[in-house]
Amino acid sequence: MLALKEQAHEIIRELPQEKISVAITVLRGLQALSQQESATKSDAPSAMGIFSKYANPDLVPLEKEAWAKAMEEKHGSH
């Protein structure tokens, strides 16, 4: 598990400054999900519900395009 945390730290260190707030938003959402799962295993809410309160409404329409671009960068265009 330590290796995974170190890998996450390295990814965050390499992010451009303007992307750090997005990473923090995602991490806070994961943290909230983890805390809620610990509190109630049977009634854990969906990740979408947890993350929605952190969403920037101006960026929501760009999500599909951003995801596609990220996958293209990761896997290369075919």
PDB file with one MODEL, atoms N, CA, C and O in Angstrom:
MODEL        1
ATOM      1  N   MET A   1       0.830  -1.192   0.000  1.00  0.00           N
ATOM      2  CA  MET A   1       0.000   0.000   0.000  1.00  0.00           C
ATOM      3  C   MET A   1       0.872   1.253   0.000  1.00  0.00           C
ATOM      4  O   MET A   1       0.514   2.257  -0.615  1.00  0.00           O
ATOM      5  N   LEU A   2       2.001   1.199   0.678  1.00  0.00           N
ATOM      6  CA  LEU A   2       2.893   2.347   0.712  1.00  0.00           C
ATOM      7  C   LEU A   2       3.358   2.712  -0.698  1.00  0.00           C
ATOM      8  O   LEU A   2       3.453   3.892  -1.036  1.00  0.00           O
ATOM      9  N   ALA A   3       3.644   1.710  -1.510  1.00  0.00           N
ATOM     10  CA  ALA A   3       4.085   1.978  -2.881  1.00  0.00           C
ATOM     11  C   ALA A   3       3.000   2.715  -3.667  1.00  0.00           C
ATOM     12  O   ALA A   3       3.312   3.600  -4.463  1.00  0.00           O
ATOM     13  N   LEU A   4       1.748   2.368  -3.456  1.00  0.00           N
ATOM     14  CA  LEU A   4       0.648   3.051  -4.146  1.00  0.00           C
ATOM     15  C   LEU A   4       0.538   4.504  -3.692  1.00  0.00           C
ATOM     16  O   LEU A   4       0.313   5.395  -4.511  1.00  0.00           O
ATOM     17  N   LYS A   5       0.695   4.744  -2.399  1.00  0.00           N
ATOM     18  CA  LYS A   5       0.633   6.120  -1.904  1.00  0.00           C
ATOM     19  C   LYS A   5       1.799   6.936  -2.449  1.00  0.00           C
ATOM     20  O   LYS A   5       1.631   8.104  -2.801  1.00  0.00           O
ATOM     21  N   GLU A   6       2.960   6.334  -2.519  1.00  0.00           N
ATOM     22  CA  GLU A   6       4.115   7.027  -3.084  1.00  0.00           C
ATOM     23  C   GLU A   6       3.876   7.348  -4.556  1.00  0.00           C
ATOM     24  O   GLU A   6       4.252   8.417  -5.036  1.00  0.00           O
ATOM     25  N   GLN A   7       3.259   6.428  -5.255  1.00  0.00           N
ATOM     26  CA  GLN A   7       2.936   6.646  -6.667  1.00  0.00           C
ATOM     27  C   GLN A   7       1.948   7.813  -6.801  1.00  0.00           C
ATOM     28  O   GLN A   7       2.092   8.649  -7.693  1.00  0.00           O
ATOM     29  N   ALA A   8       0.954   7.868  -5.921  1.00  0.00           N
ATOM     30  CA  ALA A   8      -0.021   8.967  -5.939  1.00  0.00           C
ATOM     31  C   ALA A   8       0.667  10.297  -5.646  1.00  0.00           C
ATOM     32  O   ALA A   8       0.377  11.302  -6.295  1.00  0.00           O
ATOM     33  N   HIS A   9       1.567  10.307  -4.683  1.00  0.00           N
ATOM     34  CA  HIS A   9       2.308  11.532  -4.352  1.00  0.00           C
ATOM     35  C   HIS A   9       3.121  12.007  -5.556  1.00  0.00           C
ATOM     36  O   HIS A   9       3.162  13.202  -5.848  1.00  0.00           O
ATOM     37  N   GLU A  10       3.758  11.083  -6.243  1.00  0.00           N
ATOM     38  CA  GLU A  10       4.575  11.430  -7.410  1.00  0.00           C
ATOM     39  C   GLU A  10       3.705  12.036  -8.519  1.00  0.00           C
ATOM     40  O   GLU A  10       4.094  13.015  -9.155  1.00  0.00           O
ATOM     41  N   ILE A  11       2.547  11.455  -8.738  1.00  0.00           N
ATOM     42  CA  ILE A  11       1.636  11.977  -9.763  1.00  0.00           C
ATOM     43  C   ILE A  11       1.218  13.400  -9.410  1.00  0.00           C
ATOM     44  O   ILE A  11       1.198  14.277 -10.273  1.00  0.00           O
ATOM     45  N   ILE A  12       0.884  13.628  -8.146  1.00  0.00           N
ATOM     46  CA  ILE A  12       0.474  14.964  -7.715  1.00  0.00           C
ATOM     47  C   ILE A  12       1.617  15.957  -7.867  1.00  0.00           C
ATOM     48  O   ILE A  12       1.401  17.086  -8.308  1.00  0.00           O
ATOM     49  N   ARG A  13       2.834  15.549  -7.507  1.00  0.00           N
ATOM     50  CA  ARG A  13       3.994  16.445  -7.641  1.00  0.00           C
ATOM     51  C   ARG A  13       4.230  16.848  -9.093  1.00  0.00           C
ATOM     52  O   ARG A  13       4.705  17.953  -9.356  1.00  0.00           O
ATOM     53  N   GLU A  14       3.907  15.971 -10.036  1.00  0.00           N
ATOM     54  CA  GLU A  14       4.155  16.245 -11.448  1.00  0.00           C
ATOM     55  C   GLU A  14       3.038  17.031 -12.125  1.00  0.00           C
ATOM     56  O   GLU A  14       3.209  17.498 -13.251  1.00  0.00           O
ATOM     57  N   LEU A  15       1.894  17.184 -11.451  1.00  0.00           N
ATOM     58  CA  LEU A  15       0.773  17.920 -12.043  1.00  0.00           C
ATOM     59  C   LEU A  15       1.101  19.401 -12.158  1.00  0.00           C
ATOM     60  O   LEU A  15       1.764  19.966 -11.287  1.00  0.00           O
ATOM     61  N   PRO A  16       0.633  20.032 -13.237  1.00  0.00           N
ATOM     62  CA  PRO A  16       0.781  21.486 -13.332  1.00  0.00           C
ATOM     63  C   PRO A  16      -0.059  22.154 -12.229  1.00  0.00           C
ATOM     64  O   PRO A  16      -1.081  21.615 -11.803  1.00  0.00           O
ATOM     65  N   GLN A  17       0.376  23.300 -11.787  1.00  0.00           N
ATOM     66  CA  GLN A  17      -0.276  24.004 -10.677  1.00  0.00           C
ATOM     67  C   GLN A  17      -1.786  24.176 -10.907  1.00  0.00           C
ATOM     68  O   GLN A  17      -2.574  24.030  -9.973  1.00  0.00           O
ATOM     69  N   GLU A  18      -2.183  24.482 -12.135  1.00  0.00           N
ATOM     70  CA  GLU A  18      -3.607  24.737 -12.401  1.00  0.00           C
ATOM     71  C   GLU A  18      -4.468  23.480 -12.312  1.00  0.00           C
ATOM     72  O   GLU A  18      -5.694  23.587 -12.294  1.00  0.00           O
ATOM     73  N   LYS A  19      -3.871  22.305 -12.257  1.00  0.00           N
ATOM     74  CA  LYS A  19      -4.632  21.053 -12.139  1.00  0.00           C
ATOM     75  C   LYS A  19      -4.701  20.543 -10.706  1.00  0.00           C
ATOM     76  O   LYS A  19      -5.434  19.594 -10.430  1.00  0.00           O
ATOM     77  N   ILE A  20      -3.962  21.146  -9.799  1.00  0.00           N
ATOM     78  CA  ILE A  20      -3.929  20.683  -8.413  1.00  0.00           C
ATOM     79  C   ILE A  20      -5.300  20.758  -7.763  1.00  0.00           C
ATOM     80  O   ILE A  20      -5.672  19.852  -7.017  1.00  0.00           O
ATOM     81  N   SER A  21      -6.062  21.811  -8.027  1.00  0.00           N
ATOM     82  CA  SER A  21      -7.387  21.928  -7.408  1.00  0.00           C
ATOM     83  C   SER A  21      -8.311  20.790  -7.838  1.00  0.00           C
ATOM     84  O   SER A  21      -9.133  20.327  -7.049  1.00  0.00           O
ATOM     85  N   VAL A  22      -8.180  20.342  -9.072  1.00  0.00           N
ATOM     86  CA  VAL A  22      -8.987  19.208  -9.547  1.00  0.00           C
ATOM     87  C   VAL A  22      -8.589  17.950  -8.784  1.00  0.00           C
ATOM     88  O   VAL A  22      -9.452  17.189  -8.345  1.00  0.00           O
ATOM     89  N   ALA A  23      -7.288  17.728  -8.626  1.00  0.00           N
ATOM     90  CA  ALA A  23      -6.806  16.553  -7.892  1.00  0.00           C
ATOM     91  C   ALA A  23      -7.292  16.585  -6.449  1.00  0.00           C
ATOM     92  O   ALA A  23      -7.698  15.556  -5.908  1.00  0.00           O
ATOM     93  N   ILE A  24      -7.256  17.749  -5.826  1.00  0.00           N
ATOM     94  CA  ILE A  24      -7.720  17.871  -4.446  1.00  0.00           C
ATOM     95  C   ILE A  24      -9.211  17.576  -4.353  1.00  0.00           C
ATOM     96  O   ILE A  24      -9.656  16.926  -3.407  1.00  0.00           O
ATOM     97  N   THR A  25      -9.975  18.042  -5.311  1.00  0.00           N
ATOM     98  CA  THR A  25     -11.411  17.781  -5.326  1.00  0.00           C
ATOM     99  C   THR A  25     -11.684  16.285  -5.393  1.00  0.00           C
ATOM    100  O   THR A  25     -12.526  15.768  -4.659  1.00  0.00           O
ATOM    101  N   VAL A  26     -10.977  15.598  -6.266  1.00  0.00           N
ATOM    102  CA  VAL A  26     -11.153  14.148  -6.402  1.00  0.00           C
ATOM    103  C   VAL A  26     -10.743  13.436  -5.112  1.00  0.00           C
ATOM    104  O   VAL A  26     -11.450  12.545  -4.641  1.00  0.00           O
ATOM    105  N   LEU A  27      -9.612  13.823  -4.546  1.00  0.00           N
ATOM    106  CA  LEU A  27      -9.148  13.196  -3.308  1.00  0.00           C
ATOM    107  C   LEU A  27     -10.115  13.437  -2.151  1.00  0.00           C
ATOM    108  O   LEU A  27     -10.355  12.538  -1.345  1.00  0.00           O
ATOM    109  N   ARG A  28     -10.667  14.637  -2.065  1.00  0.00           N
ATOM    110  CA  ARG A  28     -11.654  14.915  -1.013  1.00  0.00           C
ATOM    111  C   ARG A  28     -12.894  14.052  -1.203  1.00  0.00           C
ATOM    112  O   ARG A  28     -13.463  13.553  -0.232  1.00  0.00           O
ATOM    113  N   GLY A  29     -13.306  13.878  -2.436  1.00  0.00           N
ATOM    114  CA  GLY A  29     -14.450  13.012  -2.723  1.00  0.00           C
ATOM    115  C   GLY A  29     -14.171  11.580  -2.318  1.00  0.00           C
ATOM    116  O   GLY A  29     -15.030  10.922  -1.732  1.00  0.00           O
ATOM    117  N   LEU A  30     -12.982  11.090  -2.623  1.00  0.00           N
ATOM    118  CA  LEU A  30     -12.606   9.736  -2.221  1.00  0.00           C
ATOM    119  C   LEU A  30     -12.528   9.613  -0.706  1.00  0.00           C
ATOM    120  O   LEU A  30     -12.936   8.601  -0.136  1.00  0.00           O
ATOM    121  N   GLN A  31     -12.005  10.642  -0.063  1.00  0.00           N
ATOM    122  CA  GLN A  31     -11.921  10.645   1.388  1.00  0.00           C
ATOM    123  C   GLN A  31     -13.318  10.590   2.008  1.00  0.00           C
ATOM    124  O   GLN A  31     -13.558   9.834   2.949  1.00  0.00           O
ATOM    125  N   ALA A  32     -14.226  11.388   1.476  1.00  0.00           N
ATOM    126  CA  ALA A  32     -15.604  11.388   1.977  1.00  0.00           C
ATOM    127  C   ALA A  32     -16.249  10.030   1.758  1.00  0.00           C
ATOM    128  O   ALA A  32     -16.947   9.523   2.636  1.00  0.00           O
ATOM    129  N   LEU A  33     -16.023   9.448   0.610  1.00  0.00           N
ATOM    130  CA  LEU A  33     -16.572   8.124   0.316  1.00  0.00           C
ATOM    131  C   LEU A  33     -16.030   7.102   1.302  1.00  0.00           C
ATOM    132  O   LEU A  33     -16.786   6.285   1.828  1.00  0.00           O
ATOM    133  N   SER A  34     -14.747   7.141   1.553  1.00  0.00           N
ATOM    134  CA  SER A  34     -14.117   6.210   2.484  1.00  0.00           C
ATOM    135  C   SER A  34     -14.691   6.368   3.886  1.00  0.00           C
ATOM    136  O   SER A  34     -14.976   5.379   4.560  1.00  0.00           O
ATOM    137  N   GLN A  35     -14.860   7.610   4.323  1.00  0.00           N
ATOM    138  CA  GLN A  35     -15.410   7.864   5.654  1.00  0.00           C
ATOM    139  C   GLN A  35     -16.850   7.384   5.760  1.00  0.00           C
ATOM    140  O   GLN A  35     -17.250   6.821   6.779  1.00  0.00           O
ATOM    141  N   GLN A  36     -17.623   7.607   4.711  1.00  0.00           N
ATOM    142  CA  GLN A  36     -19.018   7.177   4.740  1.00  0.00           C
ATOM    143  C   GLN A  36     -19.129   5.662   4.669  1.00  0.00           C
ATOM    144  O   GLN A  36     -20.008   5.077   5.303  1.00  0.00           O
ATOM    145  N   GLU A  37     -18.248   5.017   3.905  1.00  0.00           N
ATOM    146  CA  GLU A  37     -18.256   3.554   3.839  1.00  0.00           C
ATOM    147  C   GLU A  37     -17.903   2.969   5.197  1.00  0.00           C
ATOM    148  O   GLU A  37     -18.472   1.956   5.605  1.00  0.00           O
ATOM    149  N   SER A  38     -16.979   3.592   5.889  1.00  0.00           N
ATOM    150  CA  SER A  38     -16.594   3.119   7.221  1.00  0.00           C
ATOM    151  C   SER A  38     -17.753   3.272   8.204  1.00  0.00           C
ATOM    152  O   SER A  38     -17.975   2.407   9.051  1.00  0.00           O
ATOM    153  N   ALA A  39     -18.482   4.365   8.088  1.00  0.00           N
ATOM    154  CA  ALA A  39     -19.588   4.630   8.999  1.00  0.00           C
ATOM    155  C   ALA A  39     -20.739   3.645   8.787  1.00  0.00           C
ATOM    156  O   ALA A  39     -21.319   3.138   9.747  1.00  0.00           O
ATOM    157  N   THR A  40     -21.061   3.385   7.527  1.00  0.00           N
ATOM    158  CA  THR A  40     -22.161   2.470   7.212  1.00  0.00           C
ATOM    159  C   THR A  40     -21.821   1.659   5.988  1.00  0.00           C
ATOM    160  O   THR A  40     -21.883   2.164   4.867  1.00  0.00           O
ATOM    161  N   LYS A  41     -21.470   0.435   6.184  1.00  0.00           N
ATOM    162  CA  LYS A  41     -21.131  -0.437   5.060  1.00  0.00           C
ATOM    163  C   LYS A  41     -22.359  -0.714   4.195  1.00  0.00           C
ATOM    164  O   LYS A  41     -22.235  -0.778   2.972  1.00  0.00           O
ATOM    165  N   SER A  42     -23.512  -0.876   4.778  1.00  0.00           N
ATOM    166  CA  SER A  42     -24.696  -1.261   4.016  1.00  0.00           C
ATOM    167  C   SER A  42     -25.348  -0.098   3.270  1.00  0.00           C
ATOM    168  O   SER A  42     -25.991  -0.319   2.244  1.00  0.00           O
ATOM    169  N   ASP A  43     -25.200   1.116   3.752  1.00  0.00           N
ATOM    170  CA  ASP A  43     -25.856   2.265   3.131  1.00  0.00           C
ATOM    171  C   ASP A  43     -24.875   3.227   2.483  1.00  0.00           C
ATOM    172  O   ASP A  43     -25.145   4.426   2.422  1.00  0.00           O
ATOM    173  N   ALA A  44     -23.745   2.731   1.998  1.00  0.00           N
ATOM    174  CA  ALA A  44     -22.754   3.607   1.374  1.00  0.00           C
ATOM    175  C   ALA A  44     -23.350   4.231   0.108  1.00  0.00           C
ATOM    176  O   ALA A  44     -23.861   3.506  -0.745  1.00  0.00           O
ATOM    177  N   PRO A  45     -23.293   5.567  -0.031  1.00  0.00           N
ATOM    178  CA  PRO A  45     -23.822   6.235  -1.223  1.00  0.00           C
ATOM    179  C   PRO A  45     -22.910   6.012  -2.431  1.00  0.00           C
ATOM    180  O   PRO A  45     -21.755   5.611  -2.292  1.00  0.00           O
ATOM    181  N   SER A  46     -23.445   6.275  -3.589  1.00  0.00           N
ATOM    182  CA  SER A  46     -22.643   6.107  -4.796  1.00  0.00           C
ATOM    183  C   SER A  46     -21.592   7.207  -4.882  1.00  0.00           C
ATOM    184  O   SER A  46     -21.774   8.291  -4.327  1.00  0.00           O
ATOM    185  N   ALA A  47     -20.502   6.930  -5.572  1.00  0.00           N
ATOM    186  CA  ALA A  47     -19.433   7.917  -5.745  1.00  0.00           C
ATOM    187  C   ALA A  47     -19.947   9.141  -6.485  1.00  0.00           C
ATOM    188  O   ALA A  47     -19.531  10.263  -6.193  1.00  0.00           O
ATOM    189  N   MET A  48     -20.836   8.941  -7.430  1.00  0.00           N
ATOM    190  CA  MET A  48     -21.361  10.078  -8.188  1.00  0.00           C
ATOM    191  C   MET A  48     -22.065  11.069  -7.263  1.00  0.00           C
ATOM    192  O   MET A  48     -21.917  12.280  -7.428  1.00  0.00           O
ATOM    193  N   GLY A  49     -22.816  10.574  -6.309  1.00  0.00           N
ATOM    194  CA  GLY A  49     -23.515  11.447  -5.382  1.00  0.00           C
ATOM    195  C   GLY A  49     -22.556  12.228  -4.504  1.00  0.00           C
ATOM    196  O   GLY A  49     -22.776  13.406  -4.226  1.00  0.00           O
ATOM    197  N   ILE A  50     -21.496  11.572  -4.072  1.00  0.00           N
ATOM    198  CA  ILE A  50     -20.520  12.230  -3.217  1.00  0.00           C
ATOM    199  C   ILE A  50     -19.752  13.287  -3.996  1.00  0.00           C
ATOM    200  O   ILE A  50     -19.567  14.404  -3.512  1.00  0.00           O
ATOM    201  N   PHE A  51     -19.309  12.947  -5.184  1.00  0.00           N
ATOM    202  CA  PHE A  51     -18.501  13.872  -5.966  1.00  0.00           C
ATOM    203  C   PHE A  51     -19.307  15.043  -6.509  1.00  0.00           C
ATOM    204  O   PHE A  51     -18.742  16.106  -6.769  1.00  0.00           O
ATOM    205  N   SER A  52     -20.601  14.876  -6.684  1.00  0.00           N
ATOM    206  CA  SER A  52     -21.399  15.937  -7.300  1.00  0.00           C
ATOM    207  C   SER A  52     -21.370  17.235  -6.501  1.00  0.00           C
ATOM    208  O   SER A  52     -21.436  18.315  -7.087  1.00  0.00           O
ATOM    209  N   LYS A  53     -21.272  17.151  -5.176  1.00  0.00           N
ATOM    210  CA  LYS A  53     -21.262  18.393  -4.402  1.00  0.00           C
ATOM    211  C   LYS A  53     -19.962  19.172  -4.571  1.00  0.00           C
ATOM    212  O   LYS A  53     -19.905  20.353  -4.229  1.00  0.00           O
ATOM    213  N   TYR A  54     -18.914  18.529  -5.094  1.00  0.00           N
ATOM    214  CA  TYR A  54     -17.644  19.210  -5.330  1.00  0.00           C
ATOM    215  C   TYR A  54     -17.504  19.677  -6.779  1.00  0.00           C
ATOM    216  O   TYR A  54     -16.530  20.346  -7.127  1.00  0.00           O
ATOM    217  N   ALA A  55     -18.457  19.332  -7.603  1.00  0.00           N
ATOM    218  CA  ALA A  55     -18.362  19.636  -9.031  1.00  0.00           C
ATOM    219  C   ALA A  55     -18.465  21.135  -9.294  1.00  0.00           C
ATOM    220  O   ALA A  55     -19.236  21.852  -8.656  1.00  0.00           O
ATOM    221  N   ASN A  56     -17.671  21.575 -10.244  1.00  0.00           N
ATOM    222  CA  ASN A  56     -17.755  22.956 -10.721  1.00  0.00           C
ATOM    223  C   ASN A  56     -18.785  22.941 -11.853  1.00  0.00           C
ATOM    224  O   ASN A  56     -18.521  22.354 -12.903  1.00  0.00           O
ATOM    225  N   PRO A  57     -19.948  23.567 -11.671  1.00  0.00           N
ATOM    226  CA  PRO A  57     -21.008  23.504 -12.678  1.00  0.00           C
ATOM    227  C   PRO A  57     -20.563  23.987 -14.063  1.00  0.00           C
ATOM    228  O   PRO A  57     -21.091  23.541 -15.082  1.00  0.00           O
ATOM    229  N   ASP A  58     -19.589  24.900 -14.088  1.00  0.00           N
ATOM    230  CA  ASP A  58     -19.108  25.406 -15.379  1.00  0.00           C
ATOM    231  C   ASP A  58     -18.316  24.348 -16.148  1.00  0.00           C
ATOM    232  O   ASP A  58     -18.208  24.422 -17.372  1.00  0.00           O
ATOM    233  N   LEU A  59     -17.763  23.365 -15.434  1.00  0.00           N
ATOM    234  CA  LEU A  59     -16.921  22.356 -16.080  1.00  0.00           C
ATOM    235  C   LEU A  59     -17.655  21.065 -16.403  1.00  0.00           C
ATOM    236  O   LEU A  59     -17.142  20.247 -17.167  1.00  0.00           O
ATOM    237  N   VAL A  60     -18.840  20.860 -15.842  1.00  0.00           N
ATOM    238  CA  VAL A  60     -19.585  19.621 -16.056  1.00  0.00           C
ATOM    239  C   VAL A  60     -19.793  19.319 -17.547  1.00  0.00           C
ATOM    240  O   VAL A  60     -19.619  18.168 -17.950  1.00  0.00           O
ATOM    241  N   PRO A  61     -20.155  20.298 -18.377  1.00  0.00           N
ATOM    242  CA  PRO A  61     -20.345  19.992 -19.806  1.00  0.00           C
ATOM    243  C   PRO A  61     -19.058  19.528 -20.507  1.00  0.00           C
ATOM    244  O   PRO A  61     -19.129  18.927 -21.579  1.00  0.00           O
ATOM    245  N   LEU A  62     -17.899  19.796 -19.924  1.00  0.00           N
ATOM    246  CA  LEU A  62     -16.628  19.438 -20.549  1.00  0.00           C
ATOM    247  C   LEU A  62     -16.114  18.067 -20.111  1.00  0.00           C
ATOM    248  O   LEU A  62     -15.073  17.619 -20.592  1.00  0.00           O
ATOM    249  N   GLU A  63     -16.832  17.391 -19.201  1.00  0.00           N
ATOM    250  CA  GLU A  63     -16.340  16.140 -18.639  1.00  0.00           C
ATOM    251  C   GLU A  63     -16.092  15.063 -19.692  1.00  0.00           C
ATOM    252  O   GLU A  63     -15.041  14.422 -19.679  1.00  0.00           O
ATOM    253  N   LYS A  64     -17.027  14.857 -20.590  1.00  0.00           N
ATOM    254  CA  LYS A  64     -16.852  13.807 -21.598  1.00  0.00           C
ATOM    255  C   LYS A  64     -15.645  14.098 -22.483  1.00  0.00           C
ATOM    256  O   LYS A  64     -14.864  13.198 -22.793  1.00  0.00           O
ATOM    257  N   GLU A  65     -15.496  15.346 -22.885  1.00  0.00           N
ATOM    258  CA  GLU A  65     -14.374  15.727 -23.731  1.00  0.00           C
ATOM    259  C   GLU A  65     -13.053  15.545 -22.982  1.00  0.00           C
ATOM    260  O   GLU A  65     -12.075  15.065 -23.553  1.00  0.00           O
ATOM    261  N   ALA A  66     -13.026  15.927 -21.709  1.00  0.00           N
ATOM    262  CA  ALA A  66     -11.803  15.787 -20.905  1.00  0.00           C
ATOM    263  C   ALA A  66     -11.445  14.324 -20.721  1.00  0.00           C
ATOM    264  O   ALA A  66     -10.273  13.959 -20.800  1.00  0.00           O
ATOM    265  N   TRP A  67     -12.441  13.483 -20.477  1.00  0.00           N
ATOM    266  CA  TRP A  67     -12.183  12.051 -20.303  1.00  0.00           C
ATOM    267  C   TRP A  67     -11.637  11.458 -21.598  1.00  0.00           C
ATOM    268  O   TRP A  67     -10.666  10.702 -21.576  1.00  0.00           O
ATOM    269  N   ALA A  68     -12.248  11.793 -22.705  1.00  0.00           N
ATOM    270  CA  ALA A  68     -11.778  11.280 -23.996  1.00  0.00           C
ATOM    271  C   ALA A  68     -10.346  11.735 -24.272  1.00  0.00           C
ATOM    272  O   ALA A  68      -9.524  10.950 -24.745  1.00  0.00           O
ATOM    273  N   LYS A  69     -10.052  12.980 -23.984  1.00  0.00           N
ATOM    274  CA  LYS A  69      -8.705  13.497 -24.206  1.00  0.00           C
ATOM    275  C   LYS A  69      -7.691  12.786 -23.313  1.00  0.00           C
ATOM    276  O   LYS A  69      -6.597  12.446 -23.763  1.00  0.00           O
ATOM    277  N   ALA A  70      -8.049  12.564 -22.058  1.00  0.00           N
ATOM    278  CA  ALA A  70      -7.147  11.876 -21.127  1.00  0.00           C
ATOM    279  C   ALA A  70      -6.860  10.454 -21.605  1.00  0.00           C
ATOM    280  O   ALA A  70      -5.720   9.995 -21.537  1.00  0.00           O
ATOM    281  N   MET A  71      -7.880   9.763 -22.081  1.00  0.00           N
ATOM    282  CA  MET A  71      -7.686   8.396 -22.562  1.00  0.00           C
ATOM    283  C   MET A  71      -6.843   8.381 -23.841  1.00  0.00           C
ATOM    284  O   MET A  71      -6.028   7.482 -24.051  1.00  0.00           O
ATOM    285  N   GLU A  72      -7.051   9.384 -24.685  1.00  0.00           N
ATOM    286  CA  GLU A  72      -6.255   9.474 -25.904  1.00  0.00           C
ATOM    287  C   GLU A  72      -4.781   9.724 -25.567  1.00  0.00           C
ATOM    288  O   GLU A  72      -3.894   9.129 -26.178  1.00  0.00           O
ATOM    289  N   GLU A  73      -4.527  10.601 -24.602  1.00  0.00           N
ATOM    290  CA  GLU A  73      -3.154  10.861 -24.191  1.00  0.00           C
ATOM    291  C   GLU A  73      -2.520   9.641 -23.548  1.00  0.00           C
ATOM    292  O   GLU A  73      -1.339   9.362 -23.752  1.00  0.00           O
ATOM    293  N   LYS A  74      -3.298   8.928 -22.785  1.00  0.00           N
ATOM    294  CA  LYS A  74      -2.771   7.752 -22.086  1.00  0.00           C
ATOM    295  C   LYS A  74      -2.485   6.613 -23.057  1.00  0.00           C
ATOM    296  O   LYS A  74      -1.442   5.966 -22.966  1.00  0.00           O
ATOM    297  N   HIS A  75      -3.396   6.367 -23.975  1.00  0.00           N
ATOM    298  CA  HIS A  75      -3.296   5.210 -24.859  1.00  0.00           C
ATOM    299  C   HIS A  75      -2.885   5.557 -26.282  1.00  0.00           C
ATOM    300  O   HIS A  75      -2.636   4.665 -27.092  1.00  0.00           O
ATOM    301  N   GLY A  76      -2.814   6.823 -26.584  1.00  0.00           N
ATOM    302  CA  GLY A  76      -2.477   7.247 -27.942  1.00  0.00           C
ATOM    303  C   GLY A  76      -3.677   7.140 -28.862  1.00  0.00           C
ATOM    304  O   GLY A  76      -4.564   6.316 -28.639  1.00  0.00           O
ATOM    305  N   SER A  77      -3.709   7.958 -29.883  1.00  0.00           N
ATOM    306  CA  SER A  77      -4.846   7.913 -30.819  1.00  0.00           C
ATOM    307  C   SER A  77      -4.657   6.745 -31.768  1.00  0.00           C
ATOM    308  O   SER A  77      -3.536   6.423 -32.161  1.00  0.00           O
ATOM    309  N   HIS A  78      -5.758   6.119 -32.129  1.00  0.00           N
ATOM    310  CA  HIS A  78      -5.726   4.934 -33.005  1.00  0.00           C
ATOM    311  C   HIS A  78      -6.278   5.277 -34.360  1.00  0.00           C
ATOM    312  O   HIS A  78      -6.336   4.417 -35.238  1.00  0.00           O
TER     313      HIS A  78
ENDMDL
END
